[in-house]
Every structure is written in C-alpha cells, then in structure tokens.
Amino acid sequence: MATKDGGSSQVKQATPEVQKICDEVHVGHDQFVHLRVHKSLPHSGEKLQLHGIQTSKTQQDRIEYF
C-alpha cells in the first residue's frame, strides 16, 4: 500500500523519538489519553504542535486517527 506524505501509516513500534514524546505526557495510574501531534519538517524550525486529544481511554483502546 502506498503512503501519502503527511498521511497515516501502518501500525508500528514507537521509535525512541516518538516514545520520548509519549513519556512526557503523564496522566497517572490507569488513565490514558490519545494525542495527535504534528512535527514540522526540519527546515521550518518549528516545535511539536498538539492537534488533538482524546481523554478517558484505556490501555486496550485501539489508537485510530482522529
């Protein structure tokens, strides 16, 4: 399946860079959130941007585009 620049990809393990972003979000105990974060291309020099959040998630909830 061909991918589109900026589009969703197949499910895969988090890279160390992605895991670091996730580790900075602490909800606590058995509470989970899903975040949609965009990273600009390197030449723009912009920081990460939060584009969406879903609350009241469980660890078993599937992560889907929102």
All heavy atoms as TSV, in Angstrom:
chain	resi	resn	atom	element	x	y	z
A	1	MET	N	N	0.842	-1.176	0.000
A	1	MET	CA	C	0.000	0.000	0.000
A	1	MET	C	C	0.885	1.237	0.000
A	1	MET	O	O	1.785	1.372	0.820
A	1	MET	CB	C	-0.897	-0.026	1.241
A	1	MET	CG	C	-1.698	1.243	1.411
A	1	MET	SD	S	-3.049	1.079	2.586
A	1	MET	CE	C	-2.286	1.646	4.071
A	2	ALA	N	N	0.668	2.152	-0.897
A	2	ALA	CA	C	1.440	3.390	-0.973
A	2	ALA	C	C	1.011	4.336	0.141
A	2	ALA	O	O	-0.150	4.387	0.517
A	2	ALA	CB	C	1.232	4.059	-2.323
A	3	THR	N	N	1.968	5.073	0.675
A	3	THR	CA	C	1.656	6.060	1.701
A	3	THR	C	C	1.700	7.448	1.102
A	3	THR	O	O	2.338	7.680	0.085
A	3	THR	CB	C	2.642	5.982	2.879
A	3	THR	OG1	O	3.961	6.207	2.397
A	3	THR	CG2	C	2.561	4.647	3.587
A	4	LYS	N	N	1.029	8.355	1.744
A	4	LYS	CA	C	0.968	9.738	1.300
A	4	LYS	C	C	1.739	10.581	2.298
A	4	LYS	O	O	1.621	10.375	3.500
A	4	LYS	CB	C	-0.503	10.167	1.232
A	4	LYS	CG	C	-0.717	11.602	0.835
A	4	LYS	CD	C	-2.197	11.900	0.647
A	4	LYS	CE	C	-2.854	12.070	1.985
A	4	LYS	NZ	N	-4.209	12.589	1.916
A	5	ASP	N	N	2.566	11.509	1.823
A	5	ASP	CA	C	3.290	12.384	2.734
A	5	ASP	C	C	2.316	13.058	3.678
A	5	ASP	O	O	1.325	13.647	3.255
A	5	ASP	CB	C	4.070	13.446	1.960
A	5	ASP	CG	C	5.248	12.858	1.199
A	5	ASP	OD1	O	5.659	11.739	1.542
A	5	ASP	OD2	O	5.753	13.521	0.283
A	6	GLY	N	N	2.596	12.961	4.977
A	6	GLY	CA	C	1.739	13.583	5.974
A	6	GLY	C	C	0.522	12.756	6.335
A	6	GLY	O	O	-0.240	13.121	7.208
A	7	GLY	N	N	0.353	11.612	5.702
A	7	GLY	CA	C	-0.798	10.765	5.977
A	7	GLY	C	C	-0.491	9.740	7.060
A	7	GLY	O	O	0.602	9.683	7.607
A	8	SER	N	N	-1.478	8.926	7.358
A	8	SER	CA	C	-1.319	7.873	8.359
A	8	SER	C	C	-0.502	6.725	7.777
A	8	SER	O	O	-0.510	6.488	6.577
A	8	SER	CB	C	-2.688	7.352	8.780
A	8	SER	OG	O	-3.436	8.390	9.357
A	9	SER	N	N	0.168	6.001	8.641
A	9	SER	CA	C	0.955	4.847	8.211
A	9	SER	C	C	0.417	3.600	8.897
A	9	SER	O	O	-0.503	3.668	9.712
A	9	SER	CB	C	2.433	5.045	8.583
A	9	SER	OG	O	2.580	5.054	9.993
A	10	GLN	N	N	1.003	2.459	8.581
A	10	GLN	CA	C	0.646	1.219	9.242
A	10	GLN	C	C	1.087	1.294	10.704
A	10	GLN	O	O	1.998	2.053	11.064
A	10	GLN	CB	C	1.337	0.041	8.549
A	10	GLN	CG	C	0.911	-0.171	7.111
A	10	GLN	CD	C	-0.555	-0.554	7.010
A	10	GLN	OE1	O	-1.074	-1.299	7.823
A	10	GLN	NE2	N	-1.231	-0.017	6.005
A	11	VAL	N	N	0.462	0.493	11.556
A	11	VAL	CA	C	0.834	0.429	12.971
A	11	VAL	C	C	2.249	-0.126	13.075
A	11	VAL	O	O	2.601	-1.095	12.388
A	11	VAL	CB	C	-0.149	-0.471	13.744
A	11	VAL	CG1	C	0.295	-0.653	15.181
A	11	VAL	CG2	C	-1.553	0.105	13.674
A	12	LYS	N	N	3.080	0.506	13.898
A	12	LYS	CA	C	4.448	0.041	14.099
A	12	LYS	C	C	4.909	0.426	15.501
A	12	LYS	O	O	4.274	1.247	16.172
A	12	LYS	CB	C	5.378	0.632	13.039
A	12	LYS	CG	C	5.352	2.146	12.976
A	12	LYS	CD	C	6.119	2.675	11.770
A	12	LYS	CE	C	5.823	4.143	11.587
A	12	LYS	NZ	N	6.284	4.654	10.321
A	13	GLN	N	N	5.989	-0.167	15.942
A	13	GLN	CA	C	6.553	0.146	17.253
A	13	GLN	C	C	7.053	1.590	17.275
A	13	GLN	O	O	7.539	2.091	16.257
A	13	GLN	CB	C	7.711	-0.799	17.587
A	13	GLN	CG	C	7.282	-2.239	17.801
A	13	GLN	CD	C	6.433	-2.384	19.049
A	13	GLN	OE1	O	6.692	-1.789	20.085
A	13	GLN	NE2	N	5.385	-3.189	18.939
A	14	ALA	N	N	6.949	2.228	18.424
A	14	ALA	CA	C	7.415	3.604	18.569
A	14	ALA	C	C	8.931	3.666	18.464
A	14	ALA	O	O	9.631	2.820	19.016
A	14	ALA	CB	C	6.973	4.177	19.912
A	15	THR	N	N	9.416	4.677	17.760
A	15	THR	CA	C	10.853	4.934	17.732
A	15	THR	C	C	11.235	5.588	19.058
A	15	THR	O	O	10.364	6.086	19.782
A	15	THR	CB	C	11.211	5.888	16.578
A	15	THR	OG1	O	10.577	7.157	16.833
A	15	THR	CG2	C	10.780	5.334	15.231
A	16	PRO	N	N	12.507	5.631	19.414
A	16	PRO	CA	C	12.906	6.318	20.647
A	16	PRO	C	C	12.426	7.778	20.674
A	16	PRO	O	O	12.024	8.274	21.733
A	16	PRO	CB	C	14.436	6.225	20.621
A	16	PRO	CG	C	14.711	4.974	19.855
A	16	PRO	CD	C	13.649	4.942	18.781
A	17	GLU	N	N	12.441	8.449	19.529
A	17	GLU	CA	C	11.995	9.842	19.470
A	17	GLU	C	C	10.505	9.959	19.792
A	17	GLU	O	O	10.081	10.812	20.579
A	17	GLU	CB	C	12.269	10.416	18.081
A	17	GLU	CG	C	11.815	11.853	17.917
A	17	GLU	CD	C	12.020	12.383	16.503
A	17	GLU	OE1	O	12.190	11.583	15.561
A	17	GLU	OE2	O	11.994	13.598	16.353
A	18	VAL	N	N	9.699	9.082	19.208
A	18	VAL	CA	C	8.255	9.098	19.472
A	18	VAL	C	C	7.985	8.699	20.917
A	18	VAL	O	O	7.142	9.300	21.598
A	18	VAL	CB	C	7.509	8.167	18.492
A	18	VAL	CG1	C	6.065	7.969	18.911
A	18	VAL	CG2	C	7.593	8.720	17.082
A	19	GLN	N	N	8.684	7.714	21.432
A	19	GLN	CA	C	8.478	7.278	22.811
A	19	GLN	C	C	8.789	8.399	23.791
A	19	GLN	O	O	8.102	8.565	24.797
A	19	GLN	CB	C	9.328	6.043	23.122
A	19	GLN	CG	C	9.003	5.428	24.464
A	19	GLN	CD	C	7.569	4.938	24.555
A	19	GLN	OE1	O	7.108	4.194	23.703
A	19	GLN	NE2	N	6.861	5.368	25.572
A	20	LYS	N	N	9.806	9.203	23.500
A	20	LYS	CA	C	10.161	10.329	24.373
A	20	LYS	C	C	9.000	11.331	24.457
A	20	LYS	O	O	8.699	11.843	25.523
A	20	LYS	CB	C	11.422	11.033	23.856
A	20	LYS	CG	C	11.866	12.171	24.735
A	20	LYS	CD	C	13.118	12.837	24.203
A	20	LYS	CE	C	13.455	14.057	25.035
A	20	LYS	NZ	N	14.491	14.856	24.464
A	21	ILE	N	N	8.334	11.589	23.339
A	21	ILE	CA	C	7.176	12.494	23.333
A	21	ILE	C	C	6.084	11.914	24.225
A	21	ILE	O	O	5.501	12.614	25.060
A	21	ILE	CB	C	6.648	12.706	21.899
A	21	ILE	CG1	C	7.686	13.441	21.054
A	21	ILE	CG2	C	5.321	13.482	21.921
A	21	ILE	CD1	C	7.402	13.404	19.563
A	22	CYS	N	N	5.821	10.636	24.072
A	22	CYS	CA	C	4.769	9.986	24.862
A	22	CYS	C	C	5.117	9.966	26.346
A	22	CYS	O	O	4.234	10.151	27.193
A	22	CYS	CB	C	4.549	8.558	24.370
A	22	CYS	SG	S	3.943	8.489	22.675
A	23	ASP	N	N	6.374	9.758	26.678
A	23	ASP	CA	C	6.793	9.707	28.074
A	23	ASP	C	C	6.618	11.050	28.779
A	23	ASP	O	O	6.499	11.105	29.991
A	23	ASP	CB	C	8.258	9.267	28.180
A	23	ASP	CG	C	8.441	7.806	27.802
A	23	ASP	OD1	O	7.432	7.075	27.721
A	23	ASP	OD2	O	9.599	7.405	27.570
A	24	GLU	N	N	6.590	12.142	28.025
A	24	GLU	CA	C	6.432	13.457	28.634
A	24	GLU	C	C	4.991	13.752	29.013
A	24	GLU	O	O	4.721	14.750	29.670
A	24	GLU	CB	C	6.953	14.529	27.681
A	24	GLU	CG	C	8.453	14.454	27.504
A	24	GLU	CD	C	8.985	15.484	26.537
A	24	GLU	OE1	O	8.226	16.392	26.143
A	24	GLU	OE2	O	10.161	15.375	26.176
A	25	VAL	N	N	4.064	12.906	28.604
A	25	VAL	CA	C	2.650	13.093	28.924
A	25	VAL	C	C	2.308	12.135	30.056
A	25	VAL	O	O	2.186	10.938	29.841
A	25	VAL	CB	C	1.748	12.811	27.694
A	25	VAL	CG1	C	0.295	13.001	28.057
A	25	VAL	CG2	C	2.143	13.705	26.532
A	26	HIS	N	N	2.161	12.659	31.280
A	26	HIS	CA	C	1.840	11.815	32.436
A	26	HIS	C	C	0.399	12.073	32.843
A	26	HIS	O	O	0.035	13.184	33.201
A	26	HIS	CB	C	2.775	12.123	33.606
A	26	HIS	CG	C	2.428	11.332	34.826
A	26	HIS	ND1	N	2.720	10.001	34.947
A	26	HIS	CD2	C	1.794	11.682	35.957
A	26	HIS	CE1	C	2.297	9.561	36.110
A	26	HIS	NE2	N	1.718	10.565	36.739
A	27	VAL	N	N	-0.425	11.041	32.767
A	27	VAL	CA	C	-1.818	11.150	33.182
A	27	VAL	C	C	-1.970	10.533	34.566
A	27	VAL	O	O	-2.650	11.073	35.421
A	27	VAL	CB	C	-2.757	10.472	32.159
A	27	VAL	CG1	C	-4.201	10.569	32.593
A	27	VAL	CG2	C	-2.580	11.103	30.792
A	28	GLY	N	N	-1.347	9.421	34.777
A	28	GLY	CA	C	-1.351	8.788	36.082
A	28	GLY	C	C	-2.206	7.539	36.163
A	28	GLY	O	O	-3.206	7.408	35.470
A	29	HIS	N	N	-1.774	6.637	37.023
A	29	HIS	CA	C	-2.473	5.384	37.323
A	29	HIS	C	C	-2.906	4.668	36.046
A	29	HIS	O	O	-2.116	4.469	35.154
A	29	HIS	CB	C	-3.637	5.633	38.267
A	29	HIS	CG	C	-3.202	6.277	39.553
A	29	HIS	ND1	N	-2.423	5.634	40.475
A	29	HIS	CD2	C	-3.406	7.529	40.021
A	29	HIS	CE1	C	-2.174	6.449	41.497
A	29	HIS	NE2	N	-2.767	7.601	41.236
A	30	ASP	N	N	-4.186	4.303	35.954
A	30	ASP	CA	C	-4.671	3.565	34.782
A	30	ASP	C	C	-5.448	4.476	33.841
A	30	ASP	O	O	-6.333	4.039	33.125
A	30	ASP	CB	C	-5.529	2.375	35.211
A	30	ASP	CG	C	-6.728	2.788	36.051
A	30	ASP	OD1	O	-6.802	3.966	36.455
A	30	ASP	OD2	O	-7.594	1.931	36.300
A	31	GLN	N	N	-5.113	5.756	33.842
A	31	GLN	CA	C	-5.753	6.719	32.953
A	31	GLN	C	C	-4.866	6.938	31.738
A	31	GLN	O	O	-3.654	7.075	31.859
A	31	GLN	CB	C	-5.980	8.040	33.672
A	31	GLN	CG	C	-6.871	7.925	34.894
A	31	GLN	CD	C	-6.929	9.228	35.656
A	31	GLN	OE1	O	-6.509	10.262	35.173
A	31	GLN	NE2	N	-7.458	9.165	36.864
A	32	PHE	N	N	-5.492	6.982	30.565
A	32	PHE	CA	C	-4.752	7.139	29.324
A	32	PHE	C	C	-5.409	8.196	28.449
A	32	PHE	O	O	-6.612	8.438	28.550
A	32	PHE	CB	C	-4.697	5.810	28.552
A	32	PHE	CG	C	-3.914	4.746	29.272
A	32	PHE	CD1	C	-4.516	3.966	30.248
A	32	PHE	CD2	C	-2.579	4.545	28.984
A	32	PHE	CE1	C	-3.799	2.998	30.923
A	32	PHE	CE2	C	-1.856	3.577	29.651
A	32	PHE	CZ	C	-2.468	2.799	30.622
A	33	VAL	N	N	-4.627	8.845	27.596
A	33	VAL	CA	C	-5.123	9.789	26.601
A	33	VAL	C	C	-4.478	9.444	25.265
A	33	VAL	O	O	-3.416	8.826	25.220
A	33	VAL	CB	C	-4.812	11.272	26.954
A	33	VAL	CG1	C	-5.523	11.686	28.218
A	33	VAL	CG2	C	-3.332	11.521	27.076
A	34	HIS	N	N	-5.129	9.806	24.190
A	34	HIS	CA	C	-4.551	9.679	22.853
A	34	HIS	C	C	-4.291	11.088	22.347
A	34	HIS	O	O	-5.160	11.960	22.451
A	34	HIS	CB	C	-5.507	8.946	21.903
A	34	HIS	CG	C	-5.692	7.509	22.243
A	34	HIS	ND1	N	-6.509	6.683	21.515
A	34	HIS	CD2	C	-5.148	6.734	23.210
A	34	HIS	CE1	C	-6.471	5.460	22.023
A	34	HIS	NE2	N	-5.656	5.470	23.061
A	35	LEU	N	N	-3.098	11.321	21.837
A	35	LEU	CA	C	-2.698	12.626	21.339
A	35	LEU	C	C	-2.427	12.558	19.848
A	35	LEU	O	O	-1.917	11.556	19.357
A	35	LEU	CB	C	-1.423	13.110	22.032
A	35	LEU	CG	C	-1.430	13.173	23.548
A	35	LEU	CD1	C	-0.050	13.552	24.058
A	35	LEU	CD2	C	-2.474	14.139	24.045
A	36	ARG	N	N	-2.737	13.632	19.160
A	36	ARG	CA	C	-2.359	13.767	17.742
A	36	ARG	C	C	-1.370	14.927	17.692
A	36	ARG	O	O	-1.721	16.082	17.906
A	36	ARG	CB	C	-3.575	14.037	16.864
A	36	ARG	CG	C	-3.229	14.054	15.401
A	36	ARG	CD	C	-4.446	13.916	14.501
A	36	ARG	NE	N	-5.576	14.693	14.949
A	36	ARG	CZ	C	-5.991	15.830	14.378
A	36	ARG	NH1	N	-5.378	16.305	13.332
A	36	ARG	NH2	N	-7.030	16.469	14.854
A	37	VAL	N	N	-0.109	14.597	17.448
A	37	VAL	CA	C	0.979	15.568	17.481
A	37	VAL	C	C	1.615	15.637	16.098
A	37	VAL	O	O	1.885	14.608	15.486
A	37	VAL	CB	C	2.038	15.161	18.535
A	37	VAL	CG1	C	3.195	16.133	18.555
A	37	VAL	CG2	C	1.397	15.052	19.912
A	38	HIS	N	N	1.846	16.849	15.629
A	38	HIS	CA	C	2.500	17.036	14.328
A	38	HIS	C	C	3.904	17.590	14.542
A	38	HIS	O	O	4.112	18.484	15.360
A	38	HIS	CB	C	1.715	18.026	13.461
A	38	HIS	CG	C	0.448	17.440	12.931
A	38	HIS	ND1	N	-0.061	17.778	11.714
A	38	HIS	CD2	C	-0.414	16.520	13.431
A	38	HIS	CE1	C	-1.185	17.120	11.499
A	38	HIS	NE2	N	-1.409	16.359	12.530
A	39	LYS	N	N	4.821	17.057	13.775
A	39	LYS	CA	C	6.196	17.545	13.781
A	39	LYS	C	C	6.468	18.149	12.417
A	39	LYS	O	O	6.322	17.475	11.394
A	39	LYS	CB	C	7.182	16.408	14.056
A	39	LYS	CG	C	8.616	16.867	14.094
A	39	LYS	CD	C	9.543	15.717	14.394
A	39	LYS	CE	C	10.972	16.199	14.364
A	39	LYS	NZ	N	11.908	15.106	14.559
A	40	SER	N	N	6.836	19.414	12.400
A	40	SER	CA	C	7.116	20.111	11.139
A	40	SER	C	C	8.408	19.594	10.518
A	40	SER	O	O	9.241	18.985	11.193
A	40	SER	CB	C	7.240	21.611	11.378
A	40	SER	OG	O	6.040	22.121	11.890
A	41	LEU	N	N	8.583	19.863	9.250
A	41	LEU	CA	C	9.820	19.497	8.581
A	41	LEU	C	C	10.984	20.257	9.214
A	41	LEU	O	O	10.817	21.391	9.688
A	41	LEU	CB	C	9.723	19.815	7.089
A	41	LEU	CG	C	8.690	18.991	6.331
A	41	LEU	CD1	C	8.548	19.503	4.897
A	41	LEU	CD2	C	9.079	17.525	6.325
A	42	PRO	N	N	12.173	19.660	9.234
A	42	PRO	CA	C	13.318	20.255	9.934
A	42	PRO	C	C	13.647	21.691	9.515
A	42	PRO	O	O	14.029	22.502	10.356
A	42	PRO	CB	C	14.472	19.319	9.588
A	42	PRO	CG	C	13.831	18.021	9.266
A	42	PRO	CD	C	12.509	18.365	8.642
A	43	HIS	N	N	13.463	22.035	8.240
A	43	HIS	CA	C	13.861	23.371	7.784
A	43	HIS	C	C	12.975	24.478	8.366
A	43	HIS	O	O	13.375	25.636	8.383
A	43	HIS	CB	C	13.832	23.445	6.249
A	43	HIS	CG	C	12.452	23.435	5.675
A	43	HIS	ND1	N	11.769	22.263	5.453
A	43	HIS	CD2	C	11.635	24.451	5.309
A	43	HIS	CE1	C	10.571	22.567	4.954
A	43	HIS	NE2	N	10.466	23.879	4.853
A	44	SER	N	N	11.787	24.149	8.887
A	44	SER	CA	C	10.890	25.182	9.410
A	44	SER	C	C	11.309	25.643	10.804
A	44	SER	O	O	10.963	26.748	11.210
A	44	SER	CB	C	9.450	24.673	9.447
A	44	SER	OG	O	9.297	23.694	10.452
A	45	GLY	N	N	12.008	24.786	11.542
A	45	GLY	CA	C	12.461	25.153	12.877
A	45	GLY	C	C	11.352	25.233	13.908
A	45	GLY	O	O	11.563	25.700	15.019
A	46	GLU	N	N	10.144	24.771	13.565
A	46	GLU	CA	C	9.023	24.832	14.499
A	46	GLU	C	C	9.068	23.665	15.478
A	46	GLU	O	O	9.641	22.621	15.215
A	46	GLU	CB	C	7.702	24.816	13.732
A	46	GLU	CG	C	7.491	26.048	12.886
A	46	GLU	CD	C	6.147	26.037	12.174
A	46	GLU	OE1	O	5.216	25.377	12.664
A	46	GLU	OE2	O	6.049	26.687	11.124
A	47	LYS	N	N	8.411	23.872	16.627
A	47	LYS	CA	C	8.319	22.832	17.642
A	47	LYS	C	C	7.143	21.916	17.337
A	47	LYS	O	O	6.376	22.156	16.409
A	47	LYS	CB	C	8.131	23.476	19.016
A	47	LYS	CG	C	9.321	24.317	19.442
A	47	LYS	CD	C	9.113	24.859	20.814
A	47	LYS	CE	C	10.342	25.665	21.234
A	47	LYS	NZ	N	10.244	26.123	22.595
A	48	LEU	N	N	6.986	20.879	18.139
A	48	LEU	CA	C	5.847	19.987	18.008
A	48	LEU	C	C	4.558	20.767	18.230
A	48	LEU	O	O	4.525	21.703	19.032
A	48	LEU	CB	C	5.938	18.860	19.039
A	48	LEU	CG	C	7.126	17.920	18.911
A	48	LEU	CD1	C	7.165	16.971	20.093
A	48	LEU	CD2	C	7.060	17.149	17.614
A	49	GLN	N	N	3.500	20.364	17.545
A	49	GLN	CA	C	2.206	21.018	17.698
A	49	GLN	C	C	1.156	19.979	18.049
A	49	GLN	O	O	1.028	18.958	17.365
A	49	GLN	CB	C	1.803	21.725	16.408
A	49	GLN	CG	C	2.719	22.843	16.014
A	49	GLN	CD	C	2.291	23.471	14.687
A	49	GLN	OE1	O	1.411	22.986	14.007
A	49	GLN	NE2	N	2.942	24.572	14.346
A	50	LEU	N	N	0.396	20.246	19.114
A	50	LEU	CA	C	-0.700	19.372	19.511
A	50	LEU	C	C	-1.914	19.709	18.653
A	50	LEU	O	O	-2.377	20.841	18.635
A	50	LEU	CB	C	-1.034	19.571	20.993
A	50	LEU	CG	C	-2.189	18.745	21.532
A	50	LEU	CD1	C	-1.879	17.256	21.447
A	50	LEU	CD2	C	-2.487	19.154	22.964
A	51	HIS	N	N	-2.419	18.718	17.924
A	51	HIS	CA	C	-3.548	18.938	17.021
A	51	HIS	C	C	-4.811	18.229	17.476
A	51	HIS	O	O	-5.854	18.379	16.843
A	51	HIS	CB	C	-3.192	18.479	15.599
A	51	HIS	CG	C	-2.378	19.479	14.858
A	51	HIS	ND1	N	-2.874	20.218	13.828
A	51	HIS	CD2	C	-1.093	19.879	15.019
A	51	HIS	CE1	C	-1.939	21.034	13.369
A	51	HIS	NE2	N	-0.850	20.842	14.072
A	52	GLY	N	N	-4.755	17.465	18.538
A	52	GLY	CA	C	-5.953	16.810	19.039
A	52	GLY	C	C	-5.649	15.968	20.254
A	52	GLY	O	O	-4.511	15.537	20.469
A	53	ILE	N	N	-6.676	15.751	21.078
A	53	ILE	CA	C	-6.533	14.922	22.278
A	53	ILE	C	C	-7.843	14.192	22.518
A	53	ILE	O	O	-8.920	14.745	22.290
A	53	ILE	CB	C	-6.119	15.765	23.508
A	53	ILE	CG1	C	-5.894	14.870	24.718
A	53	ILE	CG2	C	-7.133	16.857	23.786
A	53	ILE	CD1	C	-5.241	15.575	25.887
A	54	GLN	N	N	-7.746	12.936	22.903
A	54	GLN	CA	C	-8.902	12.146	23.304
A	54	GLN	C	C	-8.640	11.662	24.725
A	54	GLN	O	O	-7.579	11.096	25.008
A	54	GLN	CB	C	-9.114	10.948	22.388
A	54	GLN	CG	C	-9.529	11.314	20.990
A	54	GLN	CD	C	-9.724	10.097	20.112
A	54	GLN	OE1	O	-9.103	9.057	20.309
A	54	GLN	NE2	N	-10.599	10.227	19.131
A	55	THR	N	N	-9.577	11.891	25.611
A	55	THR	CA	C	-9.432	11.510	27.013
A	55	THR	C	C	-10.272	10.283	27.321
A	55	THR	O	O	-10.995	9.773	26.462
A	55	THR	CB	C	-9.835	12.677	27.927
A	55	THR	OG1	O	-11.194	13.039	27.649
A	55	THR	CG2	C	-8.936	13.888	27.715
A	56	SER	N	N	-10.189	9.833	28.548
A	56	SER	CA	C	-10.958	8.671	29.039
A	56	SER	C	C	-10.680	7.425	28.209
A	56	SER	O	O	-11.590	6.688	27.840
A	56	SER	CB	C	-12.457	8.981	29.051
A	56	SER	OG	O	-12.721	10.095	29.855
A	57	LYS	N	N	-9.429	7.176	27.908
A	57	LYS	CA	C	-9.021	5.993	27.154
A	57	LYS	C	C	-8.501	4.933	28.114
A	57	LYS	O	O	-8.069	5.235	29.220
A	57	LYS	CB	C	-7.932	6.344	26.136
A	57	LYS	CG	C	-8.404	7.270	25.037
A	57	LYS	CD	C	-9.417	6.568	24.185
A	57	LYS	CE	C	-9.796	7.368	22.974
A	57	LYS	NZ	N	-10.729	6.622	22.114
A	58	THR	N	N	-8.520	3.676	27.680
A	58	THR	CA	C	-7.915	2.595	28.439
A	58	THR	C	C	-6.683	2.114	27.684
A	58	THR	O	O	-6.487	2.449	26.514
A	58	THR	CB	C	-8.886	1.405	28.597
A	58	THR	OG1	O	-9.083	0.790	27.317
A	58	THR	CG2	C	-10.222	1.843	29.166
A	59	GLN	N	N	-5.878	1.310	28.336
A	59	GLN	CA	C	-4.682	0.794	27.694
A	59	GLN	C	C	-5.039	-0.117	26.525
A	59	GLN	O	O	-4.277	-0.241	25.562
A	59	GLN	CB	C	-3.808	0.038	28.700
A	59	GLN	CG	C	-2.468	-0.365	28.153
A	59	GLN	CD	C	-1.567	-0.945	29.222
A	59	GLN	OE1	O	-1.995	-1.294	30.304
A	59	GLN	NE2	N	-0.294	-1.053	28.896
A	60	GLN	N	N	-6.216	-0.713	26.552
A	60	GLN	CA	C	-6.629	-1.627	25.494
A	60	GLN	C	C	-7.266	-0.900	24.301
A	60	GLN	O	O	-7.459	-1.514	23.240
A	60	GLN	CB	C	-7.630	-2.660	26.025
A	60	GLN	CG	C	-7.010	-3.674	26.975
A	60	GLN	CD	C	-6.717	-3.090	28.351
A	60	GLN	OE1	O	-7.448	-2.250	28.843
A	60	GLN	NE2	N	-5.647	-3.539	28.978
A	61	ASP	N	N	-7.615	0.384	24.422
A	61	ASP	CA	C	-8.240	1.106	23.321
A	61	ASP	C	C	-7.286	1.203	22.129
A	61	ASP	O	O	-6.118	1.552	22.281
A	61	ASP	CB	C	-8.653	2.523	23.737
A	61	ASP	CG	C	-9.884	2.541	24.617
A	61	ASP	OD1	O	-10.685	1.591	24.556
A	61	ASP	OD2	O	-10.041	3.523	25.359
A	62	ARG	N	N	-7.821	0.886	20.974
A	62	ARG	CA	C	-7.044	0.965	19.739
A	62	ARG	C	C	-6.768	2.436	19.401
A	62	ARG	O	O	-7.654	3.287	19.527
A	62	ARG	CB	C	-7.820	0.305	18.604
A	62	ARG	CG	C	-7.087	0.247	17.313
A	62	ARG	CD	C	-7.967	-0.438	16.270
A	62	ARG	NE	N	-7.331	-0.318	14.984
A	62	ARG	CZ	C	-6.724	-1.319	14.359
A	62	ARG	NH1	N	-6.716	-2.504	14.902
A	62	ARG	NH2	N	-6.154	-1.127	13.197
A	63	ILE	N	N	-5.563	2.737	18.963
A	63	ILE	CA	C	-5.220	4.099	18.549
A	63	ILE	C	C	-5.606	4.242	17.089
A	63	ILE	O	O	-5.106	3.522	16.230
A	63	ILE	CB	C	-3.727	4.387	18.751
A	63	ILE	CG1	C	-3.376	4.251	20.234
A	63	ILE	CG2	C	-3.380	5.775	18.234
A	63	ILE	CD1	C	-1.894	4.363	20.526
A	64	GLU	N	N	-6.533	5.165	16.812
A	64	GLU	CA	C	-7.008	5.409	15.473
A	64	GLU	C	C	-6.887	6.904	15.172
A	64	GLU	O	O	-6.888	7.729	16.083
A	64	GLU	CB	C	-8.454	4.961	15.316
A	64	GLU	CG	C	-8.625	3.474	15.567
A	64	GLU	CD	C	-10.066	3.019	15.481
A	64	GLU	OE1	O	-10.972	3.777	15.860
A	64	GLU	OE2	O	-10.272	1.890	15.042
A	65	TYR	N	N	-6.821	7.238	13.901
A	65	TYR	CA	C	-6.727	8.646	13.518
A	65	TYR	C	C	-7.995	9.378	13.937
A	65	TYR	O	O	-9.098	8.862	13.792
A	65	TYR	CB	C	-6.533	8.772	12.006
A	65	TYR	CG	C	-6.292	10.211	11.586
A	65	TYR	CD1	C	-5.023	10.757	11.688
A	65	TYR	CD2	C	-7.344	11.002	11.155
A	65	TYR	CE1	C	-4.810	12.080	11.336
A	65	TYR	CE2	C	-7.118	12.330	10.796
A	65	TYR	CZ	C	-5.856	12.863	10.896
A	65	TYR	OH	O	-5.627	14.169	10.564
A	66	PHE	N	N	-7.829	10.558	14.490
A	66	PHE	CA	C	-8.984	11.395	14.868
A	66	PHE	C	C	-8.697	12.833	14.528
A	66	PHE	O	O	-7.590	13.220	14.318
A	66	PHE	CB	C	-9.333	11.243	16.348
A	66	PHE	CG	C	-8.206	11.596	17.295
A	66	PHE	CD1	C	-8.138	12.870	17.849
A	66	PHE	CD2	C	-7.228	10.692	17.633
A	66	PHE	CE1	C	-7.110	13.208	18.731
A	66	PHE	CE2	C	-6.209	11.012	18.511
A	66	PHE	CZ	C	-6.158	12.276	19.060
